[in-house]
Amino acid sequence: MKFSYITVLLIFLFTNCNQDYSINEEKYHRIGGIEQWITIKGLDRGNPIVLFIHGGPGSPMSPYSDNIFEKWFDNFTVVNWDQRGSGRTYKKNAPEQLTKDFLIANHLTLDQMVEDGIELTEFLTQYLNQKNVILMAESWGTVLATKMAANRPDLFHCYIGTSQIVNLQQSLSFGFDRTQQLAEQQQDSVAIKKLKILGKPPYPNGRTAGNLFRVIKKYEKELSKPLPENFYQIGTEYGNGNDRKARAEGDDYSFFSLIGDQELGVKGMNENIDLYHLGKDLKIPIHIYQGENDILCPKEINKPYFDAIKQETKSFDLIENTGHGITPEILKKQYRLLMEKYRQ
């Protein structure tokens, strides 16, 4: 049976119009020799890939992804990754009971996590048949992302960071001084007492550093516009006891590796965090979004670093009434930037 040209064309158009190009995958993928959890979501797998590198370390974004990035799925394929030591990746690879021997033998390293991120990016470009990826990160994730971009600029279209870390030791010292100043101004005897007991960083272990973080977060919250109640809303499939346990334990485990432990002889990853050592000649566009009231990753430290970067395409956006991490306002600005400049 012979078909006319018009008939063949109509059959082709009908077939392709009914083909589903969307992607909605949540799965383990082998990265760096272990099974690591990733989610890949979007309405058209041909859309640009956005790889989000979460903070913490140990604070995965995948449980909140659908709520936070839902509007992005129309125009981007959004990938979230539970990094080594966090969330479902931690659950898959950790023992039933954490021991000192396990912590000593299996503490996280910055170099390994950067390698993991690059391996994941290589997989995504091949799997989705795209040349490169839009790299996004917040807080701790900005360290991984900046090093990933510096090591393999060919894999990335641009880098977008929120609450950029430059030198974590400097950030901790700044955070202590700033919160002490605020506590004295408000005559906050409870915070003043806590800070006196802690003393100035560096600290011998993650538990001590975590106590400083809690005081910092208290003041950031007071100085900043509150987040919507449903912003960090956990997806139904992540609300079970096993996932909650994995997130909590992974957070502790990752933070142990970040700060280290003098008693156990484990050096923290924070000792190796100084982005000035990367050099300042980044090969891809860089866009930083910074909360004006961010105490942990302050503009006083990351803006001079940004100014020193030798990259023609770069921007630094200071957001008023905002503290540490992503907010709906920041995401709206980032989405607008991507739609205008990077959705090709």
N, C-alpha and C positions, 0 to 999 in steps of 0.2 A: 504494500500500500504506500503510495506516494503522498507526501504532505506538501502543501504550499509553503512558501517562505513565511507568510503571515502566521500560518498555523504553528509552524516550528517556533517562531518567535514568541507566540502566546503561551505555548507549552513551557518554554524556557522561563518566561517571566512568572508564570503561575507557580512553577516548581521552586524558583528562588525566593519568591515573595512568601512562601509558606515554610521556608527553611528557618530553623531556630538557630540564631547565632549567639544566643545568650550563654552565660557560663555561671554556674553556682556550685562550686566545689569546696568541700571541707575535708581535708585528708592529711595523712602523714606522708611525708616525702623524705627520702634518705638524703641528708645533708651533712657533710663532715663526718661521715661514718656512723651517724645515729639517725633514728626516725624523728623528724621535727614537724610540728603541726603548722599547716598553712591553710588560708581560706582565699579563694579567688572568685570574685563576684562582679558581674556587670551584665548589661543588656546586649552588648555586642562585643565579642572577643576581639574584634578588629579595632576597638577603641584604644587610646593610649593607656599604657599600664602605669598605675600609681602604686609603688611599693612603700608601705608605711612601716617605719622602724620605731617600735614603741620605746617608752622610757622605763624607768625603774633603777637599775635593771630588774627584771622580774615582774613587770606590770604590763601584761599583754593587752592589746587593744581588741583582739578577736571577739571576746565576749560582748563587747559594746558596738561592734562594727556596723551592724545593720541599722541601729538607731542613729549613729553619728554620721555615717557615710551614705545613707540610703539615697539621698538626692544625687550623689555623685555617680551612682551606678548607670544612669542614663547616658553619660558621656565619657566615662572612664571605667576601666577594669581595675578594681581596687583589690590589692593583695595585702593581707595581714599575716604576720609570721610570729608565732610564739618562739622567741629566741631560746637558744640553748640555756637550760636552767630555769625556764619560766613556763607557767601555764600547763598546757597539755603536753608540751615537749618535756617538761620536767616530769610530769606524771608517767610518761612512757618510759623514761630512762632512769628514774631515781629508785633507790631501794625502799622497802617497806618502812624501814627505820633509819633515819640519818644518824651516822656515827662520826666521831672525830676522825677516825681513819679514812672514812669516805670523803669527808670534807677536805682533808689534807691532800688526798690522792686525786681528787676530781674538782678542785676549784677552777673556776672559769678564768680564761685568759683573753685579753683584748685581741690579740693577733688571731686566735682561733675563731672568735666571733665575727671578726671582719672577714675572714676567709669563708665562714658560713654564709654571710650576707652576699658575697660575690658569687659563690656557687649557686645560691638561690636565684640571683639575678640572671646568671647564665642559663639556668633551667627555664626561667620565665620567658626569656627572649626566644628560646627554641620552641617551647611548648605552645606559645601564642603567636609564633612566627612574626616577631617584631624585632626591629634593630636595637632599640634601647628602651630605657625605663625612666619614668619620672620618680625621683627619690625624695621621699618626705620623712621627717623625723621630728621627735620632740625629746627634750631633756637628755637623759642618758643616750637615747637613740641617735642624737646629733653627733656624738663621738664616733659611733660605728659608721653612720652615714657619711660623715666628712672623710673618714679614712677610706671607706669603700670608694668614694668618688675620686679621691686622690690617687688610689692604687689602680683603678680601672675606669678612667673617664670615658672610654669608648662605650661603656655599657649604659651611660646615663645621659638623659636629655637635659636635665637641670637638677638642682638640689634646693629643696625648700625646708628650712629648719625653724622650729619654734623652741624658745628657751635654749639657745645655743650654749653648750658647755665649751669652754676653752681650756681652762686649767682648774681641775676640781679642787685641788688643795687651796688655791686662791679663793675659789667660790666658798668653801667652807669657812675660811677665815673671815671673808667679807660678811657671810651670813651671821656668824657669831657677833661680830662688831655691830652690825646693823640692828639685830634683834636686841642686843644689850642696850643700845642707844634708845630704841623704841620702848623697851621695858622701863628704863629709867625716866623717860619723858612721861609715861603713863603711871609711874609709881606702882608698877606691877610687881609686887613683892614675891609672888609665886614664881614668875618667870625669872626674876633677878636671882632668886635662890637656886633655881635649876641651873642657870648659866654659871653661877659661881661654883657649884658642885662639878659641873662638866669641865670647866676650864676651857681655854682656847685650843682649837685643833692644831696639829693632827691628833687623832684618837687611836687607842690601841685595838679597837674592835668595832664591828658594825652596830652592836647594841648601844654603845656610847654615842656614835654618830647619829643613830636613829633618834635618840632623845633630843639632839639638837634640831634635827629635821622637823620634829613635832612642834617645837617652839617656833621655828621659822614659818611653818604652815599656818600656825595660829595667827600670826601677824599679817601674813599675806592675805588670808581670808578676810581679816578686818579691814584691810586697805583696798580690797578689790570688789568689783561688782560680782554678786553671787551667780553661780551657774544655775541654769534651769534644773529643777528637781529630777527630770527624766533624762538629763544629758548622759550620765553614766548609768544607763539602764541595762542590766545584764539580760542577754537573750535567754529564752526559755531553756534551750538545750544546754546552757552553761550554768543553770541555777541549781544543779544538784550538789549533794554533799561531796562527792568525789572531786568535782571540778573546783569547788570552793576550797577544799583542803589543798589541792594541787597549787592553786594560785597563792594561797597563804604561805605554804612551805617553800614554793619556788621563789617567792619574794624574799623570804628570809635567807635562803641559800644563795641567791644571786647577790644580795646586799652584803653577805659575808665575804663573797669573792671580790666585791667592789672595794670594800674598806680593808679587808684582810684581818688577821688576828695575830697579835704579837705573841701571845701565849702558845699558839699552835705553830708558830713559825711560818705563817702564810702571808705573803706580801699581797697587798690589795692592787686591783687594777687601776685604782685612782692614782697610784704613783707614776703610771705611764701616760697619764692624760695631760698633755700640753700641746695644743694644736699648732702653736707657733713652730714646733719642731717638724711639722709637715712641710713647712715652707708656705709661702703665701701666694703661690702662682697656681691656683686651681684652674683646671682646664674647661670647666663647665659653668654655665650661669648659676649664680647663688642668690637666694632670696631669704632673708631672715625676718621673722616676726617675733617681736619682743614685748612682753608685758612690762609696762612702766614700773609696776610694783613688784616685779619678780626679785626676790631676795636671794634665792638659791643660785640662779643663773643671771646675775645682774647686768644691766646695760653698761655699768661702769667697767666691766671686764670684757664682755663680748663685742661692744661697739668698737673699741680700739682695734681688736683683732679683725673685725669686718673691714674697717677703714684701710687696714694694711694689705688686704687681699688684692692681688693684681689680676683683676678680672673686670673687663669692660661692662659686661652685663651683670649687674648686681643691684640689690635694693635692700634697705633696712627700714622696716615699718615698726614704729614704736606705738603700742596700743595703750591708750589711757584706761585707768580704772581696772587694770588686768594684772594678775600675778603670774604664777608659774604654770606652764603647760598650755594645751590647746583650749580654746573656748569657741562657742558658736560664732562670735564675731570674727575671730581669727580664721576659722575655717571658711567663712563666707568670703573674706578677702583673698584667701589662697585659691578658692574655687574660681573667683573672678579672674585672678591672674592667670590661672591655667587655661581657662576658656579663651582669654584674649591673646595669649602668647604661645601656648604650648599644645593646644588641641589641633593637630594637623591630620 
